[in-house]
Amino acid sequence: MKPRLVLVSHVDWGHIRQRPHHLAAGLGAHYDVTVIAPLSRKRGSLVANPARGVRVVHVLRLPGSYRRAAIARANAAIARLQCSPRLRGAAVVVVTSPELWPWVAQGAGRRPLVYDCMDDALAFDQDDAVRAQKAAWERALLARADLVACSSDELAARMAARGAPEAKLAVIPNGWDPDAFPVQPSSPLPPHGPLVLAYFGTIARWLDADALRAVVEACSDASIRLIGPVDGAPPPAVPRVAVEPPWPHDALAAAVADAHALLLPFRIDDLTRAVDPVKLYEYVALGKPVAAAHWPALDRFAPFVTFYRDAADLGARIAARALPPPPPHGERAAFLAGQSWRSRADALAAAIDACRA
């Protein structure tokens, strides 16, 4: 009989698939997994994620946790009442954000506690008082956690600077889903005719509207598809840039089959510099030219991605069709081979086992 693991996530199970979804599924090979996740009010932006091999329990909250510290604290109390009964009998508790610390602080007891740090929670747009409250929760979580698994070296460095002991830190990057994104043949940009460019993922303030505008202004036959849920204010309207609702994870490869190239047009700031983008692994598998903003964590993708300096440089490269074809199928398959979500979940399970020993 597998030991029971409770993964407490800060994102709705119906949100486009992210690290918590993939790790929960992969950890099912080692544990009897229950996922506790908030119920989002934005039901129209969610997708029908399957829950194969895991149980999903929803937590109700009040809106406004990013806007007012009082609401964040109220939600912590509300969620704690809902979470505590679900933690009974768990061998391991995993949380994905410092805002979840008060959800589990009492119910976790002395069970092994894992902080799976996928982003810098303090770098998101939020009220200053909310950020200060989360910083306090993060300090408590780092002090209590038996393992702090970070998705990037930059995140690990930040967690160490904030008090996480080095012995507790592990870097477990994001990964690739070979079932949803089998490695495709390489396809170069067409030399002539209309260009369709695509981005898929959450559409939020980290998208660089200036870069998108530069592309369509520099290249009159280019259009851009942004596919995913909108978080916060919708992006500024730009001609030939279309915002589309999210697709189910297993359908994304087909959704961008008509795209000639894929974009990662992120603004570079404290939030993005700590990110290991899941979509870059998926882009590599799809075999299309890729253009991305650059920060040091992306250096290992250099053989598969064209990095641009700024918005004007991206526009000029698209107008000149100066995105080289992706490397051959075999080279991309070799790069991705050891980076599946299953292998990431196995690495996390091994690190958890070391904590439990």
C-alpha positions in Angstrom: 0.0 0.0 0.0 1.4 3.4 -1.0 2.0 6.1 1.6 -0.4 9.0 1.4 0.8 12.4 0.1 -1.2 15.6 0.2 -0.2 18.2 -2.3 -1.7 21.6 -1.5 -1.7 23.8 -4.6 -2.4 27.5 -5.0 -3.9 27.1 -8.5 -7.2 25.6 -9.4 -7.0 22.1 -10.8 -8.8 23.4 -13.9 -6.1 26.0 -14.6 -4.0 25.3 -17.7 -1.6 22.5 -16.6 1.3 23.7 -14.6 4.0 22.2 -12.4 1.6 21.1 -9.6 -0.6 19.2 -12.0 2.3 17.3 -13.6 4.1 16.6 -10.4 0.9 15.3 -8.7 0.4 12.9 -11.6 4.0 11.7 -11.6 4.1 11.3 -7.8 1.2 8.9 -8.1 3.7 6.2 -9.0 5.1 6.5 -5.5 2.3 7.8 -3.3 -1.5 7.8 -2.9 -1.9 11.4 -3.9 -4.6 13.9 -2.8 -4.5 17.4 -4.3 -6.1 20.3 -2.4 -6.6 23.3 -4.6 -8.6 26.5 -4.4 -11.8 26.9 -6.5 -11.4 29.7 -8.9 -14.3 32.1 -9.6 -13.1 32.5 -13.2 -14.8 29.3 -14.4 -14.8 30.4 -18.0 -11.0 30.5 -18.2 -10.6 26.9 -16.9 -10.1 23.7 -18.8 -11.2 20.1 -18.0 -8.0 18.7 -16.7 -8.3 15.0 -16.0 -7.5 13.8 -12.5 -6.2 10.3 -13.4 -4.6 8.7 -10.4 -5.2 11.6 -8.0 -8.1 12.8 -5.8 -8.8 16.5 -6.1 -10.4 18.4 -3.2 -11.5 22.0 -3.7 -11.1 24.8 -1.2 -13.5 27.8 -1.2 -12.0 31.3 -0.7 -13.0 35.0 -0.7 -11.9 37.1 -3.8 -9.2 39.7 -3.3 -6.2 37.9 -1.7 -3.8 39.9 -3.9 -5.4 43.2 -3.1 -5.8 43.3 0.7 -3.8 41.7 3.4 -6.9 41.3 5.6 -8.6 39.2 2.9 -5.4 37.1 2.5 -5.4 36.4 6.3 -9.2 35.6 6.3 -8.7 33.2 3.4 -5.9 31.6 5.3 -8.2 30.9 8.2 -11.0 29.7 6.0 -8.7 27.4 4.1 -7.1 26.0 7.3 -10.5 24.8 8.5 -11.1 23.0 5.2 -7.6 21.6 4.9 -6.9 20.3 8.3 -9.2 17.2 8.1 -7.7 16.3 4.8 -4.2 16.2 6.2 -5.0 13.4 8.7 -3.2 10.2 7.8 -0.9 11.9 5.3 2.7 10.7 5.3 4.0 13.8 3.5 2.6 17.3 2.8 3.7 19.3 -0.2 2.8 23.0 -0.6 3.4 25.1 -3.7 3.4 28.7 -2.4 4.0 30.5 0.9 0.4 31.7 1.0 -0.4 28.0 1.8 1.7 27.9 4.9 -1.1 28.9 7.3 -3.4 26.4 5.5 -1.3 23.5 6.7 0.8 24.9 9.7 -1.3 23.2 12.3 -2.6 20.1 10.4 0.8 19.1 9.1 2.1 18.5 12.6 5.6 16.9 12.4 5.0 15.2 9.1 7.6 15.7 6.4 6.8 19.1 4.8 7.9 20.0 1.3 7.9 23.5 -0.2 7.8 23.0 -4.0 8.9 26.5 -5.0 7.8 27.0 -8.6 7.9 30.8 -8.7 9.0 33.7 -6.6 5.7 34.4 -4.9 6.9 37.8 -3.6 7.7 39.1 -7.2 4.1 39.0 -8.4 2.0 42.1 -8.7 0.2 42.5 -5.3 -0.6 45.0 -2.6 2.5 45.9 -0.5 0.8 44.7 2.7 -0.1 41.4 1.1 3.5 41.0 0.0 4.7 41.7 3.5 2.3 39.1 4.9 3.5 36.5 2.3 7.1 37.3 3.2 6.3 36.5 6.8 4.6 33.3 5.8 7.5 32.4 3.5 10.0 32.8 6.4 8.0 30.5 8.6 7.6 27.9 5.8 11.3 27.9 5.0 12.1 27.4 8.6 9.7 24.5 9.0 10.1 22.8 5.6 12.1 19.6 5.5 12.8 20.1 1.7 12.6 23.2 -0.5 12.5 22.0 -4.1 13.1 24.9 -6.5 12.3 25.0 -10.2 15.5 27.0 -11.0 18.9 27.9 -9.7 17.8 31.5 -9.3 14.9 30.5 -7.1 17.2 28.3 -5.0 19.6 31.2 -4.5 16.7 33.5 -3.5 15.4 30.9 -1.0 18.9 30.5 0.5 19.2 34.3 0.8 15.8 34.3 2.7 16.9 31.7 5.2 16.5 28.2 3.7 19.4 26.0 4.9 21.5 24.8 2.0 21.0 21.2 3.1 17.3 21.5 2.6 17.5 22.9 -1.0 17.1 20.9 -4.2 16.8 22.2 -7.8 14.2 20.2 -9.7 13.5 22.0 -13.0 10.2 22.0 -14.9 9.7 19.4 -17.6 8.1 18.1 -20.7 5.0 15.9 -21.3 5.9 13.4 -24.1 2.3 12.3 -24.4 0.9 15.7 -25.1 3.9 17.0 -27.0 5.6 14.2 -28.9 8.7 15.4 -30.7 7.7 16.6 -34.2 9.8 16.9 -37.4 11.6 20.2 -37.8 9.9 22.8 -39.9 11.6 26.1 -41.1 9.9 29.4 -41.6 8.3 29.7 -45.1 10.3 32.1 -47.2 7.2 34.0 -48.4 3.6 34.6 -47.6 1.7 35.3 -44.3 3.3 34.3 -41.0 1.4 33.0 -38.1 3.1 33.3 -34.7 1.8 31.8 -31.5 2.2 31.9 -27.8 0.4 29.6 -25.3 0.3 30.0 -21.6 -1.1 32.4 -19.1 -1.7 35.9 -20.6 -0.6 38.4 -17.9 1.5 41.4 -17.2 4.7 39.4 -18.0 3.9 39.5 -21.7 5.7 42.3 -23.4 3.1 44.2 -25.4 5.8 46.4 -27.0 7.4 43.2 -28.4 4.1 42.1 -29.9 3.5 45.5 -31.4 7.0 45.7 -32.9 6.4 42.4 -34.7 3.2 43.4 -36.4 4.5 46.9 -37.2 7.7 45.5 -38.7 6.0 42.7 -40.6 2.8 43.5 -42.3 2.0 39.8 -43.1 2.5 38.6 -39.6 -0.2 37.8 -37.1 0.1 36.6 -33.5 -2.2 34.2 -31.6 -2.1 34.4 -27.8 -3.7 31.2 -26.4 -4.6 30.9 -22.7 -6.4 32.4 -19.7 -6.1 36.1 -19.1 -4.9 36.9 -15.6 -5.6 40.5 -14.6 -6.3 43.2 -17.2 -6.4 42.0 -20.8 -3.4 43.0 -22.9 -3.6 46.2 -24.9 -5.4 45.8 -28.2 -2.8 45.4 -31.0 -3.8 44.9 -34.7 -3.3 41.3 -35.8 -2.7 40.1 -32.3 -5.6 37.8 -31.2 -6.3 36.6 -27.7 -7.9 33.1 -27.7 -9.3 31.1 -24.7 -7.2 28.2 -23.3 -7.2 24.8 -24.9 -7.0 21.5 -23.0 -3.4 20.5 -22.4 -3.6 17.4 -24.7 -5.0 19.6 -27.6 -2.4 22.3 -27.5 0.0 20.8 -30.0 -2.9 20.5 -32.5 -4.0 24.1 -31.6 -0.8 25.6 -32.9 -0.3 23.2 -35.8 -0.8 26.1 -38.2 1.8 28.4 -36.5 5.0 28.9 -38.3 7.0 30.0 -35.2 6.5 30.2 -31.5 7.1 33.1 -29.2 8.2 33.6 -25.6 7.7 37.4 -25.4 8.3 38.0 -21.7 9.3 41.2 -19.9 12.5 40.7 -18.0 12.0 41.5 -14.3 12.4 39.9 -10.9 9.6 37.5 -11.5 10.7 36.2 -14.9 14.4 36.0 -14.1 13.5 33.2 -11.7 11.3 31.3 -14.1 12.1 28.0 -15.8 9.4 28.2 -18.6 7.4 25.0 -19.1 6.4 26.1 -22.5 10.0 26.2 -23.8 10.3 22.5 -23.3 7.0 22.1 -25.2 8.1 24.5 -27.9 11.3 22.5 -28.5 9.2 19.3 -29.0 7.0 21.0 -31.6 9.9 21.5 -34.0 9.1 25.1 -35.0 11.4 28.1 -34.9 11.3 29.7 -31.5 12.0 33.4 -30.5 12.4 34.2 -26.9 13.5 37.0 -24.6 16.7 36.0 -22.7 17.6 35.6 -19.1 20.4 33.4 -17.8 18.2 30.4 -16.8 17.4 29.9 -20.5 21.1 29.5 -21.7 20.6 25.7 -21.9 17.9 26.2 -24.5 20.3 28.2 -26.7 20.7 25.5 -29.4 16.9 25.4 -29.9 15.9 29.1 -29.4 16.7 32.4 -31.1 17.1 35.0 -28.3 16.2 38.6 -29.2 17.7 41.7 -27.5 14.6 43.9 -27.3 11.3 44.6 -29.0 12.9 46.3 -32.1 15.3 43.3 -32.5 12.4 40.8 -32.4 10.4 42.9 -35.0 13.4 43.1 -37.3 14.1 39.3 -37.1 10.5 38.4 -37.9 10.4 40.9 -40.8 13.6 39.5 -42.2 12.5 35.9 -41.4 15.7 35.5 -39.6 14.7 32.7 -37.3 16.8 29.7 -38.2 15.1 26.3 -38.5 15.1 24.2 -35.3 17.7 21.4 -35.0 16.8 18.0 -36.3 14.3 15.7 -34.6 17.0 13.5 -33.1 18.9 16.3 -31.4 15.8 17.8 -29.9 14.6 14.3 -28.7 17.9 13.7 -27.1 17.7 17.1 -25.2 14.2 16.3 -23.9 14.8 12.6 -23.2 15.8 13.0 -19.6 13.5 15.9 -18.8 10.0 14.4 -18.7 7.6 15.3 -15.9 7.8 11.7 -14.8 11.6 12.0 -14.3 11.1 15.2 -12.4 8.5 13.6 -10.2 10.8 10.6 -9.6 13.6 13.1 -8.5 11.2 14.8 -6.1 10.0 11.5 -4.7 13.7 10.5 -4.1 14.3 13.7 -2.3 11.2 13.2 -0.2 12.3 9.7 0.6 15.6 11.0 1.9 13.7 13.4 4.2 11.6 10.5 5.5 14.6 8.2 6.1 
